[in-house]
């Protein structure tokens, strides 16, 4: 793998889903995708509604991003594994935004949720 510091394989994620040191996050513009099924234990981020500061037409601030992740149950001690729609386009956007805002423990899933090998869980939210 050319960038092991950025990507994790679907096999690695399948083996680490119960690891409390990671948080799995689905980032999408279509919030119904998460509600129809997601990687077990994943939480959802709405690309448009949560990662943009609508009144300012800008990206969310570092403070708002930290608060948002905390609201989702993600601590600064966890490594965040991102995946999402359009072949991870939204996940890579969230990766870039997180790095811009100072989050170091970020990785992108190299593949889609169906490739993790554990299936998608129906939403319990």
Residue pairs with C-beta under 8 A, 6 or more apart in sequence:
1 7
1 9
1 110
6 95
6 107
6 108
7 107
7 108
7 109
7 110
8 81
8 107
8 108
8 109
8 110
9 110
9 111
10 109
10 110
10 111
10 112
10 115
10 116
10 117
11 117
13 24
13 39
13 81
13 109
13 116
14 116
14 117
14 118
16 22
17 24
17 39
17 40
17 41
17 116
17 118
18 41
20 78
21 77
21 78
21 79
22 78
22 79
22 80
22 81
23 43
23 72
23 73
23 74
23 75
23 78
23 79
23 80
23 81
24 39
24 41
24 42
24 43
24 80
24 81
24 83
25 42
25 43
25 44
25 45
25 72
25 74
25 80
25 81
25 82
25 83
25 91
25 94
26 33
26 34
26 38
26 39
26 42
26 43
26 44
26 45
26 83
26 84
26 91
26 113
27 44
27 45
27 47
27 51
27 82
27 83
27 84
27 85
27 90
27 91
27 93
27 94
28 34
28 44
28 45
28 46
28 47
28 84
28 85
28 90
29 46
29 47
29 48
29 85
29 90
30 85
31 44
31 46
31 49
33 85
34 42
34 44
34 123
35 123
35 125
36 120
36 122
36 123
37 113
37 120
37 121
37 122
37 123
38 44
38 113
38 120
38 121
38 123
39 83
39 113
39 116
39 118
39 120
39 121
40 118
40 119
40 120
40 121
41 121
42 83
42 113
43 72
43 73
43 74
44 125
45 51
45 68
45 72
45 94
47 84
47 90
47 93
47 94
50 60
50 68
51 59
51 60
51 65
51 93
51 94
51 97
52 58
52 59
52 60
53 59
53 60
53 61
53 64
59 97
59 100
59 101
60 68
60 97
60 101
61 101
62 101
62 102
65 97
65 98
65 101
65 103
66 76
66 101
69 80
74 80
76 105
78 105
79 105
79 106
79 107
80 98
80 103
80 105
80 106
80 107
81 107
81 108
81 109
82 88
82 91
82 92
82 94
82 95
82 106
82 107
82 108
82 109
83 91
83 108
83 109
83 111
83 112
83 113
84 90
84 91
84 94
87 112
88 108
88 109
88 112
91 108
91 109
92 108
95 106
95 107
95 108
98 106
99 106
109 116
113 120
114 120
